[in-house]
Amino acid sequence: MKGLSLFLGCLVPNRYPGIELATKLCLAKLDIDCTDLPGASCCPAPGVFRSFDRTTWLTLASRNIVLSEQMERDMLTICNGCFSTLADANHSIKEDDSAKEKVNEHLEKIGKEVKGNIDVRHIIEFLYEEYGPEKIASYVERQLDIRVAVHYGCHLIKPTKDRGLGNFERPTFFDELVTALGATSVEYPDKMACCGAGGGVRSSMKDRSLKMTEAKLSRIKEAEVDCIVNSCPFCHMQLDEGQSDIKEQMEIEYEIPVLHYTQLLGLALGFPAEMLGIDTDIEKNKKFMNLLDAGMES
């Protein structure tokens, strides 16, 4: 297995550094060879740059890919949006010689050349494909007796022809990684619906974006879960910070804790919630923290 470089993206370092720490703690505990990726920029965002100018989007993404190529490492993302841009761009570089030539004309101006000789991985598909639920379960030090609403997010599973992760309408791979930790993945209506943030909706139509989020949260609330688990910092922000916005604008209060999968995995691997940044999210939930504390004491 080739070593990995960790592409953090923008949101994790700026909004949710606890996800970065949780990811690094989990990777070390699982003995996965992964290092930082110095010099990386924004991926750039697939729903914005790619919509306006494909060559600019592809060139900026390729510059990041070059950094990992120079380290002779595959690139690991912990964000669905970054995965969408970097995996799709990497696929284009490998399959489209004309696009690759055009990109390298731009990269040559800064002394770089993209070759297309690495792979881009997402933490969820990497853990599922390279480790699998059974091996993940063998590392668990604390069974998580909690009910979880899994949110896949759009870019993790689409376009399905390139992702190769099975049925995009009823996928199970993420749920399997959650149940490997002892938790119960609870089915709920509209599970595969968008969180409301993607495609520039959050930036351009905030009210409509929050209505989409509220619709999803209402379904999750009815399922009586202890927390939401996601694989994307952008979805994470929408489902977490969005609860505060919904409370302010619609006077509806949900108080559902939101965790990235590496934070949930970190709990199962024995790390305390505070070490994983779970208590720093906007939507704190005393009941959930007490539940975690009780689990640590048992």
N, C-alpha and C positions, 0 to 999 in steps of 0.2 A: 504494500500500500504506500503510495507516494505521500510525502509530508504535506502539510497544509499551511497556508497563510491565512490569517483571520482578517476578513474585510468587515469592519465595524459599521460602515455607513455613517450617516449624519445624526440620526435621532438618538442612538444608543449613547454616544459620548456626551451629547448635549442635553438630553432629557432623562435618560434612564441608564446611568452608569452602573446601576446594580445588575442590569442584564449582562453587561460586559464582564463584571466580576464573576457573576454566576456561571457564565459560559466558560471562562478561563479555569475556574475551580473544577467544573465538571470535566473539561477536556483533560486536565492534569490527572484527576482521579481515575479516569478511564484509560489513562496512559496513551493518549492520542497526541502524535507529534504535530504540534501547531504553534506557529510563531506570529508575532505582529507583522503587519504589512506597512512599513514606513513609506510615507509620501503619497498615500492613497487620498483621492478626492471624493466628492459626491459621485454616486454610481454612473450616470446621473438618473434622476427619477424617470421611470418609464412612461408614466402618464402625462408628463409635461414635455420633456425634451424630444422624445421620439415622435410625439404628435406634430411638432413644429418643423423639425429638420432632422431627418434620419441620419445623414452623414455626420452632423455635429454630435448627435447622440452616440453613434457608433464609434466615433473617434475618441470622445471622452471616456467611454467605457473601455475601449481598447487600451488607452493609456494605463488604466488601472490593471488590466489583464497583463500588460507588459511587465509591470512591477513584480507580479507573481511568477511570470515566466522567467524573469531574470534570477529569481530565487530557486527556480526549478521545483516549484511546489504548486499543487492544485490550490484553488482559492475556495475558502469556506465562508459562506454568508450566514447571518442569523436573522435576515430580514427578507420577507417575500418580495418586496419591491426591488431591492438590490439584486436578488436572485433572478428576477424577471429580466432586468436590464443586462446583467453580466452573463447569465447563461444564454440568453437569446443573442447577445452580441457575439459571444464566443462561438456559438453555433453558426452565425453568419460568416464570421472570419474563416471558419473551417470549411464551410460549404460554398461560399461565394467568392471566387478569386477576384472578380471585378471589384466587389466591395472592399476586399482586403487590400487590393492595390491602391484604391482611392484613399483609404484610411492611412496607409503607410506613407502616402505622399504628404499628408499633414503631419504625421508623427516624425517624419524625417527632419522636419524643421526644428524639433526639440531633441534630435539625436536618438530617437527610439524607433523600434520596428516590432510590430506584433507578428508572431509566428503561428499561433493557433496550435500549440503543443501541450496545453494543460486542460484540465477540466474545472468547471465551476460547480461547487456542491452547496446544498442547503443543509443546515444542521439536522433538520428532521429526516430528509431523505438519506443523508449520510449515515446517521445512526441506524436507520431502518435497514438500509442496504448492506452496510459494512459490519454492523454489530447484530442487529435484530432484537426483537423483544426479549427472547429468552436470555441472551447474553447480557442485555441491559439489566434484566431482573436479577442476574447473578451478582451484580454489584450493589444491589439495594441493601442498605443497612437499617432503614426504617420504613416499614410498610405504611403507605399513606391511606388511611381509612377515611377518605373524603370523596364527595361527589363532585365531578368535574364536567363542565360544559366545554367541549373542544371546539375551537374556532379555527378552521383550516386557513381561511383567507383565500382570495382569488388567485394571486400570482403563484402560489405554491403548486397548484394543480393544473393551471392552464397556461399555454396551449397544451392539451393532453398529448398530442402527437410527439411533442418534444420532451415532455416531462417523463413519460413512461412509468407513471406511478399508479396505473390501473384506472378503475372507474372514477370519473370526476364527479359523478352525481352522488354516489354513495361510497366514497373512499373509506378505508379502515386503517391505513398504516399509522396515522397519527394517533388514533384511538388506541391502537395496540401498544404504542410506546407509552401511553398514559396508564393503561391497565397493567403494564409491566412493573409499575411502581407501587402496585397495590391499590390504586385509586379506581373508582368506578366512573367510566365515561358514560354520561347520561345522554340519551337521545332527546332531541327537542325539535319542534317544527321549524322549518326554514333554517336548518343548521348550516347549509351551504350558502346562505345569503351574504352579500357584502356587508362589511361593518359600516359602510357609509363614507369612508374617508378617501378611497381611491379614485383615480381618474380625474383628479383636480376638483372633485365635488366639494371636499372640505374647504378648499381655498376659495372657490368661486361661488358656492351656494351653501353657505354654512347652515342655514335653517333647514334646507332639504336634507343635508347631510345628517343633521341631528335627528330628523324624523326617521331616517333609515336606521340609525343607531338605536333609537328608542324602540322601534318595532322589534329589533333583534333582542334587545335587553328584556323586553316584556315577555318574549317567548322563553328566554333563559330563566327569568325569575319564576315563571310558572313551573319549570322543571325542578325547582327547589334544590339547586346546587350550592356547593360551598364556595366555588370560584370558577372563573373562566380561564382557560389556558389557550394561548395563541402561539404562533411561530413568527410573528412580525411586529416590530416596534411601532410601525405606523398604525396597524390595527389595534395594538396595545394602547397607544395614546388615545385613539378614537373611543375605545370601549372604557378606558379608565377616566381620562380627562372629560370625555363626553358626558359621563354621569354627572359631573359638576355643572356642566353647561345645561343639561336637561333639567336638573334640579332648579337652576336659576331661571330658565326660560319657560319651562312647562310645569314647574312645581311638582315634579314626579321624582321620588327618591328611590334609588335601587340599592345602593350600598353593596354591590357585588365586587369582591376582590378580583383583580386581573393579574395573571402571572404569565410571563414568557415560559416556554417549556423548560429552558435551562434552569429557571428558578424552581420549578416543580421538581425537576430531576435533582437539583442541588439539595432540596429538602430530603428526598429519598436517599441520597448519598450520605446524609448525616450532617450537613451544614445547617447552622441556625438561620432562621428567617432574616434576622438583621444583617447577617453576613452576605445575604443574597439580594439585599436591597428591596425586599418585599414590603417592608414597613415604610419605605420612602415614596411609594406611589401615592398619587393624589387621593385615590379612593381607598383610604384606610378602613379597615373593618375590625373593630375590637373583638367581635365574636370569633372571627376567623383566626386572628392572632392568638386568642386564648385556646382555640382548638389545636393550633400548632404547638403551643406551649405544653398543653396536656399530653400531646403525642411525644414530645421530647422527654417528658418525665416518666412515661410508661415504659 
